[in-house]
Each structure stands twice: as C-alpha cells, then as structure tokens.
C-alpha cells in the first residue's frame, strides 16, 4: 500500500536499489569471475608477474573448443597433500599454436569448497589417544624373577612421542597406486593447446574435459594415468605435450578393532598401509599381538601382517595398502618369552606356534660379542616335572618349541675370571733396569725371570723403593677406600648432632663447609694398587720368587739419599742422609727446627720408600732414618673424633700425595 503511494521516480529508484542489493548478495557467475580474473592477471602482468605457474600470457584467449576450457578446479595450482610425481609426453601433430588460455578461477566454487572444509573440520572429533599399554602380568612376573624390568619388544614404537605414523602429504605416489573416487588429477598442456586444470574423479569414476568427454580413471594404475588421458585428448587434438599427475589424494576411513590400544575408526591417507593404521591407533595393547594383524575387506580376510617383519626385519612385503571401509583386527597376543643375558636386545618377545628357542634368540639379535652361543639356559615356569634351569645346546634349542612363560638366558664368556695359573702374563718393567719394556711370559712366571729378560738391575737401582702395582689389588683398595669415604660422609652428616655446644654456630658452619669440600676431593681420589714388598733397605736385588700377574707394572727407582721433613715444623726441608753415624727420625725433625707449638707430636708418622707407614705409636721418632723416608708432623686438631680424623686424612692425602693404602691405615 505504501509503495503505490510513492511517486513514480522514487519507485523506480527503490526498485533499482533492491536489484543492486540482490545482485551483490548472490554468488558471481563464472563468466563474471573469469572477466575479473582476466583483469587481475593484466594488472599483475603490468608489474612483470606471471598469472600462473606456467608463464602463460594473461592477455591471450583459449582456442575454441579447448579441452582445458571451463572447469571445476583451479588452473596451475597444487592441492593440499598433492604428489608432484608428474608425467609428460608428446603427441605427434601438425601445428603448435602459441595462443595462451585465460585461466578460469571459479571463486564461488572455491568458497563453497572452503566452507565445506571448515564445516568438516569442525564436525571431526578430536582424537585423544590413551597412554601406552600398561605392563602385562607376564612382564610383572619377569620383573619379580629377574629383579629388574624387561620391556616388551616393539613397545618403544608406542610411546606418545613416536606415534606419528601417518603417511606424509608429500609422499611420492607409487606407480602401482590405484586411482579412485575423490583423487584430484592435474592436467597441463603445451603446444597447440596451452593451459592447466585440475579434475576430481567423480562418483562414476570419471573426469570430464570439454570436447573430449568423460575419461574413466577409477581403478587405473598411476603408471597408466598419462596414457589414458593422452589417448582420450588425442582423439580430438594434435600437436601438444601433456603432463599429468595426482594433485591431491583422497582420504579413506578404516576401522582398527580387537586388542588395539586405541580401537576405533580412523581417517587416513589413501597411501596408508596396515602398519600406518595400527601404529597410529596406539599399536597393540598389552594383550594384543605384534605377530598378526588381519585385514578384512568386504567381509573376507585379504592380508595377515606380522609387525616383527617390519620392526626387526625391515620387511613390508605383506603390508597391504588400505582401501576405504577396510577393517583391521588385532588378535590376542600369542605365547610370550623373556630373553635376557648376553644378547643384543633383552626384551619380552612374542612367539608364533611352532617357533623354537633358537628363533627366540634370533629375535633378540643373537649373542653379543661376549655371549656364549654354545648353550641356552631355559627357565620353564609351567614345567612342574623338572623345575629349575635346563641347559640346551644350539642344535637342541633349534628343535625345542617355546612355551608361554619361558625365560631364556644366554651366558657370558667375557665376565668369567680365569685362574691365575692359566693366565698368560704381560708385565711392564721400567726404571733402573738395563732393558726396560713390556714382556710377555707364560703363566706362573716369577719376577726373577722377568728381571733376567730385562737385563737385570742397573748400578744405581734402589730395590727397597721399587713400586709394584697390580690391577687386582687396585680393585680391592678401591672397594675399601670407597667404604671408608662413606663412613666419613656418614660422620659428616651426623656431626651437627655431636657438635661441641661451646663452639659458636659460625665456627661449626665453617668447619662443616671445609669438611664437605675435603670430602668431595676424597671422592675423586683413586687408589694406586701398590703392593708393599717385604724387602730390606740394604737389598741389592728384588725378591725373585714373587709370581707375577697379567698387567703388573714394576718401577725400580734410582737410589735416594734424601729424608724429607714436612708439616708443623719451623723449616720444612729435605735433608741428605748423614755420611757418618746414622741418625734417628727425631734428629732430622730437630734439624728442621723442631715441632711448632701447634704440632701434634703423637700424630707424627713416617712413610718409607717401599710404601710402609710407621706411626709415632710404633716408635717412629726413635727409628733410624732410611733413604727415601718422608716424615710428616701434623697440626694438633680439636678433640671430638670426626674433625680430628678428617684433618688427618685430608692432610695426609693432599699434602704428601699418599696412596689409598696409607689413608686406609690412618683411619683404622
């Protein structure tokens, strides 16, 4: 009613405004979009830019009836997840026109596709994978028996950080790939016809090209794609070069069922295989099988894949490529066997029916460099007749089938200590001998024979100071030394409970800080493995009856006429032995000025050249001085046990550089 009351001019303006609003609100036709695209290409061309990936002239026109005219896809573009494995070939012809087409961009179709893609992503539920499978009852049983855990073989593939088994979008399309509905094919032509388009295989398995018609591609191999397209275009056109390829792969939906860690439906790439889908689903659960993954297609079993072939053997021969609506079934796990000892990979392995003990050892990588491959030790938990370990040689193991719950052990040959009287001996002797060197001798060889091979002692040799070090002794000293350090560490931890209450907190804190620093330095000290030989200071030869061991080292020093006096004296120094009447240790201490007022006279001790320690309680001050003696006068420390002992040990170790044997003597 109101409209008819308006003036005619106002009515016409209102109608025009409504028409404009309706026009701009509706999608643009393809022809208008094409004109807009051509204008944009001309604008880009003015800036020296090409309108597409093929360097075409944006101002050219498509020849009438071109198979690349019109279309449902974008020209010269590569879709998401495309495989750029293009093929090219020439068709014999008679002309080669230089006319370039106008690239048609159907923007309205693009917007619709993007809108559908967004809606699909919003409707797709977020997959939340469960954690890796928990240990099975057998894994817990093995941990109780061995006292440590053994992982299930293949479980390292199932941790959350390693679950990306999806086929990448940039994966090359194999020649045997079968094209199907949803795949996008890119076609590019040069010569008499120039341009490019993309076509999606429709529900009938075809793509459509103008003047060519439908080309059936579903079911064709990728290796045959170029021939099919080229033959179809060649029936109408000549003088061109065609390049074809798959621009975008379709997605397929498969179902992972059975004893999988995350059973359900999964959308995967059409290049995905059985292993991709199962491992993307979290792999088999603790009760699922690694040895059998069954593939069902249209109700029939078409493949059975053993994941051990992939994980252990690197073989994907039976790893079938999946198709839409395939069903993968993970059966229950078969018999499980634990393999430990001197093998390349200790783990719990799954056995197939009929597999032998030797095959289980092969799955574990066989014996390592120290493994004794001549026999296998079997612990069979289900054997109530013969409980306990059973030994099999390799031939018997190859003929003995495994049973669920078996535990196999491969012994080591390298960790067995051989008797000393069977060991060949390599001895290093140096210092004051005529022919220093390394000597290889037979077991039970005495020191006299090695000295003879070394040419005997030189004229300046000092046998009393000879240093004999041995690996086995060093190991014993290290164990005792570490135990002593632990006792000191325990005393340090308990010192606040036994501290002198008359001391200020600051003094106690300072002492504890110093004690901790010394303790850390003690932990870094290694024993030297020296053996103190029972030899006289005036001896002219070494005790020849000592039986040598492998890797023994003998160092014969030159004769020393020095006596050292160090510690809490007025003048620490080294003194030449008196050429006249022999002197006692006390005399040399007073030659150094005598003890300081802070000296601990009861703690004086001597370290002889042969490594022996003589404390004051055993008459050190009255003992006759011998060549190479080192006399140490410690500082008197506080009473209270711990700090006094600690200072003795640290001073001895770090001022005199004594061996661990001396440290052990002092703290006893």
MIPA-376411 format. One line per field, with one value per residue (C-alpha): residue number from 1; residue in one letter; chain; x negated, y, z. Coordinates in steps of 0.02 Angstrom, whole numbers. Layout:
REM residues N
num = NUM|...
residuo = a|...
cadena = A|...
c1 = X|...
c2 = Y|...
c3 = Z|...
***
This chain:
REM residues 668
num = 1|2|3|4|5|6|7|8|9|10|11|12|13|14|15|16|17|18|19|20|21|22|23|24|25|26|27|28|29|30|31|32|33|34|35|36|37|38|39|40|41|42|43|44|45|46|47|48|49|50|51|52|53|54|55|56|57|58|59|60|61|62|63|64|65|66|67|68|69|70|71|72|73|74|75|76|77|78|79|80|81|82|83|84|85|86|87|88|89|90|91|92|93|94|95|96|97|98|99|100|101|102|103|104|105|106|107|108|109|110|111|112|113|114|115|116|117|118|119|120|121|122|123|124|125|126|127|128|129|130|131|132|133|134|135|136|137|138|139|140|141|142|143|144|145|146|147|148|149|150|151|152|153|154|155|156|157|158|159|160|161|162|163|164|165|166|167|168|169|170|171|172|173|174|175|176|177|178|179|180|181|182|183|184|185|186|187|188|189|190|191|192|193|194|195|196|197|198|199|200|201|202|203|204|205|206|207|208|209|210|211|212|213|214|215|216|217|218|219|220|221|222|223|224|225|226|227|228|229|230|231|232|233|234|235|236|237|238|239|240|241|242|243|244|245|246|247|248|249|250|251|252|253|254|255|256|257|258|259|260|261|262|263|264|265|266|267|268|269|270|271|272|273|274|275|276|277|278|279|280|281|282|283|284|285|286|287|288|289|290|291|292|293|294|295|296|297|298|299|300|301|302|303|304|305|306|307|308|309|310|311|312|313|314|315|316|317|318|319|320|321|322|323|324|325|326|327|328|329|330|331|332|333|334|335|336|337|338|339|340|341|342|343|344|345|346|347|348|349|350|351|352|353|354|355|356|357|358|359|360|361|362|363|364|365|366|367|368|369|370|371|372|373|374|375|376|377|378|379|380|381|382|383|384|385|386|387|388|389|390|391|392|393|394|395|396|397|398|399|400|401|402|403|404|405|406|407|408|409|410|411|412|413|414|415|416|417|418|419|420|421|422|423|424|425|426|427|428|429|430|431|432|433|434|435|436|437|438|439|440|441|442|443|444|445|446|447|448|449|450|451|452|453|454|455|456|457|458|459|460|461|462|463|464|465|466|467|468|469|470|471|472|473|474|475|476|477|478|479|480|481|482|483|484|485|486|487|488|489|490|491|492|493|494|495|496|497|498|499|500|501|502|503|504|505|506|507|508|509|510|511|512|513|514|515|516|517|518|519|520|521|522|523|524|525|526|527|528|529|530|531|532|533|534|535|536|537|538|539|540|541|542|543|544|545|546|547|548|549|550|551|552|553|554|555|556|557|558|559|560|561|562|563|564|565|566|567|568|569|570|571|572|573|574|575|576|577|578|579|580|581|582|583|584|585|586|587|588|589|590|591|592|593|594|595|596|597|598|599|600|601|602|603|604|605|606|607|608|609|610|611|612|613|614|615|616|617|618|619|620|621|622|623|624|625|626|627|628|629|630|631|632|633|634|635|636|637|638|639|640|641|642|643|644|645|646|647|648|649|650|651|652|653|654|655|656|657|658|659|660|661|662|663|664|665|666|667|668
residuo = x|x|x|x|x|x|x|x|x|x|x|x|x|x|x|x|x|x|x|x|x|x|x|x|x|x|x|x|x|x|x|x|x|x|x|x|x|x|x|x|x|x|x|x|x|x|x|x|x|x|x|x|x|x|x|x|x|x|x|x|x|x|x|x|x|x|x|x|x|x|x|x|x|x|x|x|x|x|x|x|x|x|x|x|x|x|x|x|x|x|x|x|x|x|x|x|x|x|x|x|x|x|x|x|x|x|x|x|x|x|x|x|x|x|x|x|x|x|x|x|x|x|x|x|x|x|x|x|x|x|x|x|x|x|x|x|x|x|x|x|x|x|x|x|x|x|x|x|x|x|x|x|x|x|x|x|x|x|x|x|x|x|x|x|x|x|x|x|x|x|x|x|x|x|x|x|x|x|x|x|x|x|x|x|x|x|x|x|x|x|x|x|x|x|x|x|x|x|x|x|x|x|x|x|x|x|x|x|x|x|x|x|x|x|x|x|x|x|x|x|x|x|x|x|x|x|x|x|x|x|x|x|x|x|x|x|x|x|x|x|x|x|x|x|x|x|x|x|x|x|x|x|x|x|x|x|x|x|x|x|x|x|x|x|x|x|x|x|x|x|x|x|x|x|x|x|x|x|x|x|x|x|x|x|x|x|x|x|x|x|x|x|x|x|x|x|x|x|x|x|x|x|x|x|x|x|x|x|x|x|x|x|x|x|x|x|x|x|x|x|x|x|x|x|x|x|x|x|x|x|x|x|x|x|x|x|x|x|x|x|x|x|x|x|x|x|x|x|x|x|x|x|x|x|x|x|x|x|x|x|x|x|x|x|x|x|x|x|x|x|x|x|x|x|x|x|x|x|x|x|x|x|x|x|x|x|x|x|x|x|x|x|x|x|x|x|x|x|x|x|x|x|x|x|x|x|x|x|x|x|x|x|x|x|x|x|x|x|x|x|x|x|x|x|x|x|x|x|x|x|x|x|x|x|x|x|x|x|x|x|x|x|x|x|x|x|x|x|x|x|x|x|x|x|x|x|x|x|x|x|x|x|x|x|x|x|x|x|x|x|x|x|x|x|x|x|x|x|x|x|x|x|x|x|x|x|x|x|x|x|x|x|x|x|x|x|x|x|x|x|x|x|x|x|x|x|x|x|x|x|x|x|x|x|x|x|x|x|x|x|x|x|x|x|x|x|x|x|x|x|x|x|x|x|x|x|x|x|x|x|x|x|x|x|x|x|x|x|x|x|x|x|x|x|x|x|x|x|x|x|x|x|x|x|x|x|x|x|x|x|x|x|x|x|x|x|x|x|x|x|x|x|x|x|x|x|x|x|x|x|x|x|x|x|x|x|x|x|x|x|x|x|x|x|x|x|x|x|x|x|x|x|x|x|x|x|x|x|x|x|x|x|x|x|x|x|x|x|x|x|x|x|x|x|x|x|x|x|x|x|x|x|x|x|x|x|x|x|x|x|x|x|x|x|x|x|x|x|x|x|x|x|x|x|x|x|x|x
cadena = A|A|A|A|A|A|A|A|A|A|A|A|A|A|A|A|A|A|A|A|A|A|A|A|A|A|A|A|A|A|A|A|A|A|A|A|A|A|A|A|A|A|A|A|A|A|A|A|A|A|A|A|A|A|A|A|A|A|A|A|A|A|A|A|A|A|A|A|A|A|A|A|A|A|A|A|A|A|A|A|A|A|A|A|A|A|A|A|A|A|A|A|A|A|A|A|A|A|A|A|A|A|A|A|A|A|A|A|A|A|A|A|A|A|A|A|A|A|A|A|A|A|A|A|A|A|A|A|A|A|A|A|A|A|A|A|A|A|A|A|A|A|A|A|A|A|A|A|A|A|A|A|A|A|A|A|A|A|A|A|A|A|A|A|A|A|A|A|A|A|A|A|A|A|A|A|A|A|A|A|A|A|A|A|A|A|A|A|A|A|A|A|A|A|A|A|A|A|A|A|A|A|A|A|A|A|A|A|A|A|A|A|A|A|A|A|A|A|A|A|A|A|A|A|A|A|A|A|A|A|A|A|A|A|A|A|A|A|A|A|A|A|A|A|A|A|A|A|A|A|A|A|A|A|A|A|A|A|A|A|A|A|A|A|A|A|A|A|A|A|A|A|A|A|A|A|A|A|A|A|A|A|A|A|A|A|A|A|A|A|A|A|A|A|A|A|A|A|A|A|A|A|A|A|A|A|A|A|A|A|A|A|A|A|A|A|A|A|A|A|A|A|A|A|A|A|A|A|A|A|A|A|A|A|A|A|A|A|A|A|A|A|A|A|A|A|A|A|A|A|A|A|A|A|A|A|A|A|A|A|A|A|A|A|A|A|A|A|A|A|A|A|A|A|A|A|A|A|A|A|A|A|A|A|A|A|A|A|A|A|A|A|A|A|A|A|A|A|A|A|A|A|A|A|A|A|A|A|A|A|A|A|A|A|A|A|A|A|A|A|A|A|A|A|A|A|A|A|A|A|A|A|A|A|A|A|A|A|A|A|A|A|A|A|A|A|A|A|A|A|A|A|A|A|A|A|A|A|A|A|A|A|A|A|A|A|A|A|A|A|A|A|A|A|A|A|A|A|A|A|A|A|A|A|A|A|A|A|A|A|A|A|A|A|A|A|A|A|A|A|A|A|A|A|A|A|A|A|A|A|A|A|A|A|A|A|A|A|A|A|A|A|A|A|A|A|A|A|A|A|A|A|A|A|A|A|A|A|A|A|A|A|A|A|A|A|A|A|A|A|A|A|A|A|A|A|A|A|A|A|A|A|A|A|A|A|A|A|A|A|A|A|A|A|A|A|A|A|A|A|A|A|A|A|A|A|A|A|A|A|A|A|A|A|A|A|A|A|A|A|A|A|A|A|A|A|A|A|A|A|A|A|A|A|A|A|A|A|A|A|A|A|A|A|A|A|A|A|A|A|A|A|A|A|A|A|A|A|A|A|A|A|A|A|A|A|A|A|A|A|A|A|A|A|A|A|A|A|A|A|A|A|A|A|A|A|A|A
c1 = 0|-138|-234|-94|-79|-259|-299|-346|-528|-554|-478|-599|-748|-691|-674|-848|-922|-839|-904|-1082|-1071|-1008|-1143|-1287|-1215|-1213|-1370|-1451|-1429|-1581|-1588|-1594|-1726|-1827|-1824|-1877|-2018|-2074|-2080|-2182|-2303|-2325|-2361|-2489|-2562|-2593|-2704|-2805|-2720|-2655|-2474|-2512|-2649|-2671|-2719|-2566|-2518|-2372|-2303|-2283|-2123|-2081|-2059|-1879|-1833|-1991|-1982|-2051|-1913|-1788|-1810|-1784|-1957|-2094|-2225|-2408|-2382|-2438|-2314|-2349|-2433|-2472|-2602|-2709|-2755|-2701|-2723|-2744|-2737|-2722|-2582|-2631|-2540|-2550|-2533|-2600|-2499|-2564|-2392|-2381|-2218|-2132|-2141|-1966|-1952|-1781|-1787|-1611|-1655|-1814|-1717|-1595|-1737|-1822|-1658|-1631|-1810|-1787|-1623|-1705|-1849|-1729|-1624|-1777|-1802|-1972|-2055|-2127|-2246|-2262|-2435|-2544|-2486|-2520|-2637|-2555|-2551|-2695|-2801|-2772|-2816|-2980|-3022|-2998|-3104|-3249|-3241|-3228|-3106|-3113|-3017|-2904|-2984|-2907|-2840|-2962|-2859|-2704|-2761|-2666|-2815|-2831|-2651|-2653|-2642|-2528|-2582|-2651|-2560|-2720|-2742|-2777|-2635|-2697|-2669|-2553|-2436|-2254|-2158|-1986|-1842|-1899|-2075|-2114|-2207|-2306|-2322|-2440|-2462|-2582|-2592|-2435|-2339|-2411|-2342|-2311|-2164|-2127|-1987|-1919|-1867|-1678|-1566|-1559|-1748|-1770|-1837|-1760|-1851|-1759|-1764|-1839|-1703|-1719|-1881|-1862|-2008|-1944|-2034|-2178|-2359|-2452|-2582|-2445|-2367|-2462|-2423|-2237|-2222|-2336|-2240|-2072|-2132|-2222|-2058|-2013|-2176|-2353|-2519|-2526|-2625|-2529|-2586|-2476|-2490|-2394|-2371|-2276|-2241|-2075|-2054|-1987|-1906|-1965|-1924|-2053|-1973|-2019|-2160|-2220|-2272|-2151|-2021|-1903|-1877|-2019|-2031|-2197|-2279|-2239|-2425|-2419|-2460|-2412|-2562|-2519|-2343|-2381|-2527|-2430|-2296|-2424|-2478|-2429|-2377|-2466|-2357|-2368|-2477|-2626|-2639|-2470|-2367|-2223|-2147|-1965|-1890|-1707|-1694|-1842|-2019|-2141|-2304|-2391|-2540|-2675|-2739|-2902|-2938|-2938|-3016|-3150|-3172|-3130|-3013|-2847|-2807|-2639|-2600|-2448|-2388|-2219|-2055|-1901|-1799|-1937|-1936|-2097|-2087|-2222|-2207|-2258|-2444|-2525|-2646|-2769|-2951|-3080|-3259|-3398|-3585|-3722|-3607|-3595|-3422|-3348|-3158|-2997|-2959|-2800|-2811|-2707|-2651|-2794|-2935|-3089|-3203|-3336|-3215|-3177|-3364|-3370|-3231|-3339|-3478|-3578|-3726|-3825|-4015|-4034|-3888|-3914|-3817|-3853|-3711|-3548|-3480|-3291|-3180|-3010|-2880|-2745|-2857|-2812|-2907|-3080|-3083|-3235|-3350|-3380|-3529|-3513|-3646|-3607|-3553|-3435|-3370|-3327|-3218|-3134|-2973|-2944|-2802|-2714|-2803|-2977|-3129|-3288|-3461|-3620|-3776|-3930|-4106|-4191|-4148|-4221|-4381|-4506|-4627|-4791|-4895|-4811|-4833|-4968|-5058|-5105|-5222|-5287|-5456|-5544|-5663|-5835|-5843|-5954|-5815|-5651|-5499|-5341|-5372|-5252|-5282|-5193|-5078|-5161|-5315|-5416|-5489|-5667|-5634|-5564|-5713|-5828|-5741|-5755|-5944|-5945|-5957|-6069|-6210|-6103|-5948|-5866|-5770|-5698|-5598|-5531|-5347|-5246|-5066|-4932|-4756|-4675|-4750|-4688|-4511|-4520|-4591|-4456|-4319|-4395|-4430|-4252|-4187|-4299|-4236|-4057|-4096|-4169|-4017|-3904|-4006|-3993|-3804|-3792|-3914|-3777|-3708|-3876|-3946|-4030|-3899|-4036|-4076|-3985|-3867|-3977|-4131|-4037|-3967|-4142|-4212|-4070|-4092|-4278|-4244|-4120|-4247|-4380|-4255|-4220|-4406|-4423|-4288|-4390|-4546|-4588|-4695|-4859|-4860|-5035|-5098|-5219|-5355|-5447|-5622|-5771|-5828|-6003|-5946|-6034|-5905|-5718|-5630|-5633|-5501|-5350|-5230|-5177|-5001|-4940|-4963|-5081|-5191|-5363|-5457|-5633|-5690|-5865|-5943|-5889|-5991|-5856|-5749|-5603|-5527|-5362|-5214|-5210|-5396|-5490|-5584|-5511|-5650|-5734|-5900|-6041|-6075|-6224|-6380|-6442|-6348|-6166|-6035|-5862|-5700|-5691|-5861|-5801|-5645|-5753|-5866|-5706|-5686|-5581|-5392|-5288|-5184|-5030|-5109|-5030|-5183|-5082|-5024|-5196|-5221|-5346|-5314|-5454|-5515|-5438|-5264|-5263|-5193|-5270|-5170|-5236|-5146|-5263|-5422|-5434|-5536|-5668|-5679|-5837|-5815|-5816|-5845|-5684|-5595|-5461|-5421|-5259|-5213|-5026|-4942|-4856|-4669|-4518|-4462|-4296|-4339|-4268|-4355|-4522|-4514|-4456|-4603|-4724|-4657|-4646|-4818|-4899|-4815|-4835|-4999|-5100|-5005|-5000|-4914|-4744|-4829|-4906|-4738|-4660|-4796|-4770|-4582|-4580
c2 = 0|119|78|132|298|345|449|353|417|365|195|164|211|93|-50|-17|-13|-178|-256|-200|-271|-438|-440|-413|-534|-682|-778|-708|-812|-900|-782|-627|-710|-752|-571|-514|-642|-583|-403|-455|-552|-400|-293|-420|-431|-244|-272|-406|-552|-711|-759|-942|-1068|-1098|-922|-900|-735|-668|-570|-722|-817|-1001|-1083|-1127|-1299|-1323|-1473|-1358|-1226|-1202|-1314|-1362|-1335|-1206|-1194|-1205|-1242|-1384|-1450|-1493|-1660|-1671|-1785|-1693|-1852|-1786|-1874|-1792|-1849|-1781|-1816|-1814|-1669|-1540|-1373|-1285|-1131|-1001|-948|-945|-976|-868|-958|-980|-967|-1016|-915|-961|-1145|-1112|-1026|-1169|-1295|-1195|-1182|-1369|-1399|-1288|-1373|-1545|-1496|-1430|-1587|-1701|-1755|-1729|-1899|-1924|-2070|-2167|-2188|-2334|-2505|-2548|-2695|-2864|-2994|-3087|-2928|-2905|-3088|-3069|-2913|-3011|-3156|-3053|-2910|-2784|-2739|-2804|-2707|-2790|-2792|-2657|-2555|-2413|-2380|-2347|-2205|-2041|-1951|-2084|-2104|-2003|-2146|-2055|-2052|-1876|-1768|-1751|-1938|-1991|-2086|-2260|-2322|-2460|-2340|-2368|-2209|-2195|-2077|-1916|-1909|-1743|-1758|-1612|-1596|-1472|-1449|-1352|-1336|-1315|-1306|-1223|-1219|-1324|-1384|-1498|-1625|-1729|-1906|-1906|-2041|-2126|-2142|-2014|-1840|-1728|-1622|-1516|-1585|-1743|-1803|-1917|-2012|-2161|-2162|-2253|-2419|-2365|-2377|-2215|-2276|-2284|-2114|-2016|-2142|-2141|-1951|-1928|-2056|-1975|-1800|-1865|-1918|-1734|-1634|-1642|-1556|-1545|-1603|-1665|-1680|-1767|-1804|-1826|-1658|-1716|-1887|-1936|-1984|-2154|-2218|-2379|-2469|-2536|-2665|-2806|-2791|-2620|-2488|-2362|-2458|-2357|-2277|-2176|-2064|-2096|-2059|-2172|-2218|-2283|-2464|-2585|-2535|-2349|-2375|-2496|-2395|-2233|-2314|-2339|-2512|-2674|-2665|-2767|-2913|-2882|-2970|-2897|-3054|-3047|-2901|-2959|-2855|-2884|-2811|-2834|-2971|-3075|-3086|-3020|-3000|-3051|-2942|-2984|-2822|-2911|-2916|-2726|-2689|-2824|-2872|-2711|-2807|-2729|-2857|-2905|-2729|-2703|-2531|-2492|-2453|-2363|-2455|-2584|-2668|-2712|-2836|-2859|-3035|-3082|-3099|-3268|-3353|-3230|-3271|-3167|-3166|-3092|-3104|-3079|-3042|-2887|-2836|-2901|-2898|-2998|-3074|-3149|-3320|-3397|-3578|-3696|-3571|-3636|-3574|-3534|-3425|-3325|-3298|-3236|-3110|-3045|-3009|-3164|-3166|-3008|-3000|-3086|-3207|-3395|-3454|-3637|-3658|-3582|-3587|-3612|-3574|-3651|-3593|-3716|-3870|-3948|-4109|-4033|-3867|-3755|-3710|-3825|-3816|-3837|-3830|-3736|-3890|-3947|-3769|-3764|-3919|-3868|-3767|-3624|-3617|-3467|-3403|-3466|-3366|-3387|-3338|-3326|-3335|-3226|-3285|-3119|-3091|-3254|-3231|-3364|-3447|-3354|-3508|-3516|-3334|-3277|-3128|-2961|-2866|-2689|-2655|-2487|-2377|-2437|-2595|-2624|-2660|-2577|-2636|-2745|-2931|-3070|-3225|-3387|-3414|-3432|-3338|-3271|-3096|-3162|-3224|-3056|-2966|-3082|-3040|-2854|-2874|-2859|-2704|-2558|-2499|-2355|-2461|-2443|-2607|-2551|-2413|-2525|-2494|-2647|-2606|-2737|-2717|-2843|-2753|-2587|-2655|-2715|-2549|-2454|-2552|-2523|-2341|-2307|-2388|-2276|-2121|-2175|-2188|-2013|-1949|-2027|-1948|-1779|-1797|-1839|-1703|-1575|-1699|-1722|-1546|-1457|-1340|-1220|-1176|-1036|-1082|-985|-1087|-1250|-1197|-1151|-1319|-1414|-1319|-1359|-1541|-1556|-1484|-1607|-1749|-1706|-1709|-1877|-1949|-1902|-1993|-2162|-2298|-2342|-2530|-2532|-2687|-2660|-2791|-2867|-2813|-2748|-2569|-2632|-2763|-2764|-2864|-2889|-3041|-3159|-3281|-3164|-3237|-3103|-3073|-3001|-2812|-2799|-2644|-2634|-2471|-2477|-2302|-2236|-2237|-2088|-2017|-1893|-1883|-1762|-1673|-1582|-1516|-1418|-1382|-1218|-1260|-1400|-1468|-1620|-1675|-1782|-1937|-1918|-1999|-2028|-2107|-2146|-2029|-2058|-1979|-1865|-1794|-1743|-1663|-1552|-1513|-1439|-1327|-1444|-1455|-1299|-1264|-1314|-1479|-1645|-1744|-1900|-1898|-1897|-2036|-2093|-2155|-2272|-2283|-2456|-2385|-2440|-2320|-2308|-2205|-2123|-2253|-2385|-2289|-2177|-2042|-2166|-2262|-2250|-2144|-2238|-2173|-2102|-2078|-1943|-1877|-1783|-1684|-1643|-1494|-1527|-1528|-1516|-1667|-1739|-1880|-1832|-1670|-1734|-1890|-1791|-1672|-1816|-1899|-1742|-1678|-1846|-1866|-1693|-1630|-1788|-1872|-2038|-2191|-2256|-2393|-2259|-2174|-2339|-2365|-2194|-2204|-2376
c3 = 0|44|-116|-230|-139|-185|-338|-494|-495|-314|-350|-493|-382|-247|-372|-439|-263|-220|-380|-340|-165|-232|-365|-246|-118|-240|-300|-457|-615|-685|-835|-725|-615|-769|-827|-654|-654|-827|-766|-614|-725|-837|-684|-624|-798|-795|-643|-731|-643|-722|-689|-656|-634|-821|-880|-992|-1074|-971|-1118|-1232|-1267|-1256|-1427|-1463|-1401|-1295|-1175|-1040|-1062|-920|-773|-596|-525|-516|-650|-613|-427|-319|-193|-13|5|-181|-254|-381|-470|-643|-808|-979|-1159|-1336|-1461|-1645|-1732|-1865|-1777|-1624|-1588|-1466|-1406|-1216|-1124|-997|-829|-759|-571|-508|-347|-296|-305|-206|-69|-62|-50|88|181|171|227|380|424|405|519|649|645|655|837|918|939|1112|1115|1275|1353|1301|1359|1541|1581|1567|1704|1621|1617|1803|1833|1739|1839|2001|1941|1870|1993|1850|1713|1536|1404|1279|1109|999|1145|1106|949|1052|1165|1138|1060|925|869|708|585|462|281|246|120|19|-3|-182|-265|-311|-490|-429|-339|-393|-428|-351|-320|-235|-306|-393|-559|-631|-820|-904|-1092|-1204|-1392|-1495|-1331|-1177|-1000|-849|-749|-603|-603|-461|-502|-478|-404|-575|-577|-716|-752|-886|-1016|-1146|-1325|-1251|-1136|-987|-955|-839|-717|-562|-546|-659|-602|-577|-701|-835|-797|-929|-1067|-1031|-1030|-1180|-1285|-1243|-1289|-1445|-1522|-1545|-1544|-1614|-1584|-1394|-1245|-1094|-914|-787|-603|-443|-357|-204|-129|-59|124|173|331|410|571|694|808|925|1053|997|1121|1041|939|831|662|585|433|345|180|35|32|211|247|384|490|473|536|679|747|730|838|977|923|1008|1189|1323|1273|1085|959|866|761|674|609|499|359|312|153|112|243|182|253|123|221|383|428|557|635|680|493|494|664|664|482|390|276|218|85|162|225|112|56|134|47|107|241|274|444|537|679|811|885|1063|1095|1071|1191|1267|1305|1401|1333|1440|1467|1338|1190|1083|1145|1306|1295|1303|1133|1062|982|844|861|824|843|934|1071|942|844|1002|1022|842|877|1020|894|939|1059|1083|1075|1245|1233|1248|1096|1126|1252|1310|1487|1495|1646|1609|1734|1678|1694|1861|1825|1805|1897|1888|1743|1595|1476|1287|1154|994|898|1035|1054|869|891|1055|1036|1156|1280|1352|1507|1458|1514|1411|1469|1368|1475|1454|1421|1447|1630|1696|1797|1746|1870|1887|1847|1674|1627|1509|1582|1507|1625|1609|1693|1688|1782|1837|1731|1581|1455|1508|1413|1406|1421|1377|1484|1524|1675|1846|1789|1940|1949|1935|1758|1702|1779|1683|1519|1563|1584|1773|1883|1842|1958|2026|2063|2233|2257|2426|2339|2199|2161|2110|2059|2018|1946|2063|2214|2148|2137|2317|2376|2282|2369|2542|2505|2447|2605|2710|2618|2650|2836|2834|2741|2872|3011|2925|2911|3097|3154|3195|3322|3409|3390|3535|3609|3667|3486|3401|3258|3136|3182|3164|2996|2935|2989|2907|2744|2743|2785|2640|2519|2577|2564|2382|2345|2433|2319|2167|2228|2152|2235|2151|2183|2256|2345|2490|2466|2614|2568|2667|2643|2601|2473|2306|2210|2206|2280|2132|2196|2178|2050|1927|1862|1698|1680|1830|1825|1906|1930|2001|2059|2074|2247|2352|2498|2547|2703|2694|2844|2816|2913|3075|3091|3083|2923|2814|2704|2628|2705|2640|2741|2854|2785|2959|3101|3061|3132|3201|3137|3289|3245|3071|3146|3255|3107|3030|3182|3286|3302|3315|3469|3368|3312|3359|3418|3446|3267|3186|3058|2926|2750|2695|2516|2499|2545|2726|2857|3031|3159|3318|3423|3347|3384|3232|3322|3380|3216|3112|2957|2793|2616|2542|2709|2719|2893|2924|3080|3080|3162|3326|3296|3407|3502|3457|3342|3175|3136|3202|3095|2946|2956|2970|2815|2709|2760|2725|2557|2485|2558|2539|2397|2488|2417|2468|2568|2681|2700|2749|2879|2957|2979|3058
***
